[in-house]
């Protein structure tokens, strides 16, 4: 996929795989499948198998968008019927603009018309991306984000052991960091704690466009630890389902039979505890 595709795959632009056995990646540093210039297209069917010990580590500066995950950049793709057990993603240094990143255990970026269905990420889950001023955003356990697309997540679950965490600078969520366009989340859940430095944290960091959440249930604490100085209300852009909405007259965010049971908190840029605000 990353530039060495078969002649047929090059001509059609699609790839279709079935996972025949469980795979233990052994904690070796993983190279993501699919890049911005050579995206993964087609279908990955996990056939109800398990991929264990996914490990992605970046310790040196990386300019531009990262696109990191089992799949780095997926476009018009379906990823289904697979369990990822024990994921350790540590992006300690990214020299990138705060609006970039695209990091997730399943996919860094989901573009075009893409679906994640019957997928579970479970066990010891540790996802960390730089939290400084230029730290990564669009960070998630499942899929980091996209530019604009039509994304569906159905029967997607994050089942984290005690001690698991998801931490990044902004636009961070268990299912997705930031998705823009038309999104459907159906029968999804998460119990992982989500912490961001600046703004937008929840099951989804920010839902921008026409979003539907149906039968989505989440626990785990969600926190903003240092809202941006001089930017009003950043410390309040935090929620159990979504940290923020960006809808409009023709793009409506809808929730049906959803619930959140956890603790939400925010802090100002000076570290003081933010007072509750109707906002």
N, C-alpha and C positions, 0 to 999 in steps of 0.2 A: 504494500500500500504506500509506503513512504518512498516512492520513486522507483521501485523495482517490480512493478506489477507485470502480470502476464499480458500477452498481446490482446487477449480477449478483454481483460479488465480495462486495459487502456482504451480500447475502442468503445466499450460500453459505459465505462466509468462506474461500474457497480461491482461489488464483491459480496459473495454469500458464503457464510461459514456456519458449520455446526460443530459444537464442542462435543467430542466423543468421550472424554474422560475428565475426571477432576484434575486440576492442575495446582501444584504447589510451586509458586514462584520463588520460594526460598529466601525472600527478603533481598534479592538482587535488585540493583537500581534499574527500574523499568524505563524503557523507551516507549513513549506513547505511540499508538497506532493512528496515523492520520495527521497531516499538517495542513496549514492554511492553503498552501499551494497544491497539495496532494491529499485531499480529505478522504476519510473513510465514507464510502457510500454503499448502500445495500443493506444486508441483514446479517447480524450476528445472533445466532440462536444458541443459547447456552445449554439447551436440552436438559434443563433442571440440574445441571452440574455445578460444581463449586470451584472458584478460583481463590486460592489462599495466599496470604502474605504478600500483598501488593505493596511495593515500597518505591517511593519517588522522592529523591533528595536533590535539592539544588542549593549549593553553598556559595557559588560565585555569582557575581552580577550578571544579569540577563536582561538585555534591552528589549523593548517591544513587548508584544503579547506572549504569554508563556504557552498556553494551550497544553496543559498537563493533565493526564489521567490514564486509565486503561486505554481509552481512546482520547487522543488529544483534540482532534478536530473532526467532527462527524457532520455530514451534510446529507439531507434526504435519506436518513439512516434509521434502521430499527435495531434496537438492542433489547433482547428479551430472554426470559427464562434462565436466569443465571443468578447465583449467589456469590458475592464477594465477601470473603471472611478474613478479617484482620487487614486493615489498610493503614499504612503509615506514610503520610505525605508531609514532608517538611521542606518548605520553600523559604529558606532562611535569608536569602538575599535576592531581591529583584530590583533592578534599577529601572523602574517603569513608572509611568504616570498612574495616579491613583485609580483611574477609571478602567485600567486594563487588568490582565491576569488570566482569567478563564481557567480555573483549576477545579477538578472534581474527580473523585475516585472512579466513577463510571465514564464520564466524558468531561473534558475541559470546556468544549464549546459544542452546542447543538444548533446547527444552522438548517435553513430550509424547512421542509416538512419532515420532522423526525419524531420518533416514538421510543420511549423506554417503558417496557411493560413486563410485569412479573419479575421484578428485579429486587433483590434484598442485599443491603450492605449491613453486615453484622459483626459482632465480636469486639475486639480491641480496635477502636477507630481513633486515629489521631491525625487531624488535618490542621496544619499550621502554615500560614503565609504571612510574610513580613507585615508588621503592624505599625511601622513608622510612617512618617508623613507621605512618603511615596510608595507605601506598601501596596500589596496586591488587593484587588477587589474582584467581584464575580467569582467567589470561592464557595464551594459546597461539598458536601459528602457525595452527592449524586452527580450533578451537572453544573458547572460553573456559570455559564451564561451564553448569550448569543447577541448578534446585532439585531436582526429582525427575522422572525421565523414563525412556524406553525408547529408547536411542540405539544405532545401529549405524554403525560406520565400516568400510568394506570397500574394499580397494585404494586406500588413502589414503597419499600419500607426500610427505615434505618433503625436497627436494633442494636444499640450500643451497650457494651459492658460498662460497669462502673469505672470511672477514671478516663473514659473517652472524652474527646473534646473537638470542637471546631472553632478556630480562631483566625481572624484576618483583620484587615484595616477597615473595609466597608463593603457594602453590597454582598452580604454573606447569608446563606441559609442552608438548612439541612438538605432540602431537595434541590434548590437552585439559588445561585447568588443574585443574578439579574437576568430575567427573560423578557424580551420585547416582541410584541406581535400578538398572535392568538395562542393562548395557552389553556390546557385542560389538565387539572390534577384530580384524579378520581381514585378513591380507595387507597389513600396514601397515609403514611404515619412516620413519626420519628420520636425518639426519646433523648436525643443527644443535646448537650448544653452548647449554646451558640454565643460567642463573645466577639464583638467587633470594637475597634478602637474609636471610630468616628461616627458612623451612621448606617442605617438600614440593616436590620438583623431580624430573622424569624425563620419559620419553616421555609419561606422564600424571602430573600433579602428585599427585593423590590419587584413587584409585578407591574410591568409597563405595557399597557394595551388591553386587549379583551381577554380577561382571565376568569376561569371558572374553577372553583374549589368545591368538590363534591365528596362528601364522606371522608374528609381529611381530619385526622386526630393527632395531636402532638402534645408531648410533655417535654420536660427539660427546661432549664433556665435560659433566658435570653437577655443579654446585657450589652449596653453601650458604655464604654468605660471612660471616654474622653471626647465629648462632643466638640466639634470644630469651634475654635474661638472666633467670635464675630459672625458666626452663621446661626441665625435664630433657630431654635428648636431641634438642632441635630441630635441632642441627647434624648429626644422623644421619638425619634424615628426607629422604633423598636416595637415588635409585636409577636404574639404567639403564632399567628398564621403568616403575616407579612409585615416587614418593617415599614414599607411604604407602598402606596398605590400611585400609579400614573395613568389614569383613565381619562376619558373625555366624553363628549356628547354621543359619539358613535362607538366608543370602546368602554364597556362597562365591566367592572370587577364584581363577580357574584360568588357568594358563599352559600352552600346548601348542606345542612347537617354536618357542620364542622365544630370542633371543640379544641380548647387549649387548657391545659392544667399544669402550670408551672409558675415561676416567679420572673417578672419583667422588671428591669431596673435600668437607670440611666445616670450618668455622671457628666458634669460640666467639664470644660477644658482644663480647669484648675484642679480637677479631682474631687470637687465637692459634690455631694449627692444632689441630683436634680429633684426638685419638688414636682409633684404631680401637676399636670396641666391638661386642661381640655383643649386638645389640638388635633 
